Amino acid sequence: MRSLSARMNLYRIGELAKAAGISERTIDYYTKLGLIHPEKRTLKNYRLYSHETLNTLQRINQLKQEKYTLEEIKDTLERWKSVAEDAEVTDKLTKLEIQIQQLERDVKELNPLLKDLKPNQARAVLTNILPKGAACIESLQILLNQFTPM
C-alpha cells in the first residue's frame, strides 16, 4: 500500500531526498536558504514537499553544475518565478539561460583558436557555423518579438 504522501503527490523529506538523489541535510539547507519551501506539514510536523519542489531541485542541480553560486541560483529561480508560475515555463527558461551562458563561454574559448587558423580555414569554420547561428538568433528574436510591445 502506498503512503498517504505518495497518494497526494507530496514527499516527506527522506522521499524527496531519495527522488532527487541528494541528502536530507541538503534539503534542510536549501529550505533554510529559501531555495525550496515545504508545501505543508503533517499533524506530526513532518514537512511535505510537492513534485514541483523535486523539479526545482533538479534545476538547482543543473545550475550548480554550471558553477552558479547558491545566491545566484536563488536569484535566478526567483526571477523566473516572478515571470511565470508555471513550472514547465520556468524549467524551460532556466535551461535556455544555461544554454546561452554555455554558448557564451564556448564562443570566448573558440575566439583565440579561430585567430590562430589560416584565413581560408577560419572562413570555412564560420561558413559552417553561420547558418545555425543565424537560425538561433532568429529564434530568439521571434521569441522576444512575441512579448515586446511594438
C-alpha positions in Angstrom: 0.0 0.0 0.0 1.3 3.5 -0.9 1.8 6.1 1.8 -0.6 9.0 2.2 2.1 11.4 0.9 2.6 9.4 -2.2 -1.1 9.3 -3.0 -1.3 13.1 -2.6 1.9 13.6 -4.7 3.7 15.0 -1.7 7.1 13.9 -0.5 8.4 13.7 3.1 12.0 14.9 3.3 13.5 11.4 3.0 11.4 10.5 0.0 12.3 13.8 -1.7 16.0 13.4 -0.9 15.9 9.9 -2.4 14.0 11.0 -5.5 16.3 13.9 -6.1 19.5 12.0 -5.4 20.7 14.3 -2.6 20.9 14.1 1.2 18.2 15.1 3.7 20.7 17.5 5.1 20.9 19.3 1.7 17.1 19.5 1.6 17.2 21.1 5.1 19.9 23.5 4.0 18.1 24.6 0.8 14.9 25.0 2.9 16.7 27.3 5.3 18.2 29.3 2.4 14.7 29.7 0.9 15.6 27.8 -2.3 12.7 25.4 -1.7 9.7 25.5 0.6 7.5 22.8 2.1 4.0 22.6 0.7 2.6 21.8 4.1 3.2 20.0 7.3 1.7 16.8 8.7 0.0 16.6 12.1 3.3 15.3 13.4 5.0 18.3 11.9 6.8 16.5 9.1 7.5 18.7 6.1 5.8 17.7 2.9 7.2 18.8 -0.4 5.4 18.9 -3.8 6.5 17.4 -7.1 7.4 21.0 -8.2 10.0 21.0 -5.4 11.6 18.0 -7.0 11.7 19.9 -10.3 13.2 22.8 -8.5 15.9 20.6 -7.0 16.7 19.3 -10.5 17.0 22.9 -11.7 19.3 23.8 -8.8 21.5 20.8 -9.6 21.7 22.0 -13.3 22.7 25.5 -12.2 25.2 24.2 -9.7 26.8 22.1 -12.5 27.1 25.4 -14.4 29.1 26.8 -11.5 26.3 29.1 -10.2 26.6 30.1 -6.5 23.6 29.3 -4.3 22.9 33.0 -4.1 22.9 33.3 -7.9 20.7 30.2 -8.1 18.2 31.7 -5.6 18.1 35.0 -7.7 17.6 33.0 -10.9 14.8 30.9 -9.5 13.1 34.0 -8.0 13.4 35.9 -11.3 11.8 33.1 -13.4 9.1 32.5 -10.8 8.2 36.2 -10.9 7.8 35.9 -14.7 5.8 32.7 -14.7 4.3 30.5 -12.0 4.1 27.5 -14.5 6.8 25.0 -13.6 7.3 23.9 -17.2 7.9 27.5 -18.3 10.4 28.3 -15.5 12.1 25.0 -16.3 12.5 25.8 -20.0 13.6 29.4 -19.2 16.3 28.0 -16.8 17.5 25.6 -19.4 17.6 28.3 -22.0 19.6 30.6 -19.8 22.1 27.8 -19.0 22.5 27.0 -22.7 23.0 30.7 -23.6 25.7 31.0 -20.9 27.4 27.9 -22.1 27.3 29.2 -25.7 28.9 32.5 -24.5 31.7 30.6 -22.7 32.3 28.4 -25.8 32.5 31.5 -28.1 35.0 33.1 -25.7 37.1 29.9 -25.8 36.8 29.5 -29.5 37.7 33.1 -30.5 41.5 32.8 -29.8 41.6 29.4 -31.5 40.0 30.9 -34.7 42.6 33.7 -34.7 45.3 31.0 -35.0 43.7 29.5 -38.1 44.7 30.4 -41.6 42.2 32.8 -43.2 40.6 30.2 -45.5 40.3 27.7 -42.6 38.6 30.4 -40.4 36.3 31.3 -43.2 35.3 27.6 -43.7 34.6 27.2 -40.0 32.5 30.4 -39.9 30.7 29.3 -43.1 29.6 26.1 -41.3 28.6 27.9 -38.1 26.8 30.9 -39.7 23.5 29.2 -40.7 23.0 27.6 -37.3 24.0 30.8 -35.5 21.6 32.8 -37.6 18.8 30.4 -37.0 19.4 30.6 -33.3 19.5 34.4 -33.3 16.3 34.4 -35.4 14.6 32.1 -32.9 15.5 34.3 -30.0 14.3 37.4 -32.0 10.9 35.7 -32.7 10.6 34.8 -29.0 11.4 38.4 -27.9 9.1 40.0 -30.5 6.2 37.9 -29.3 6.4 39.6 -25.9 7.7 43.0 -26.7 5.2 45.8 -27.4 5.6 47.4 -30.8 
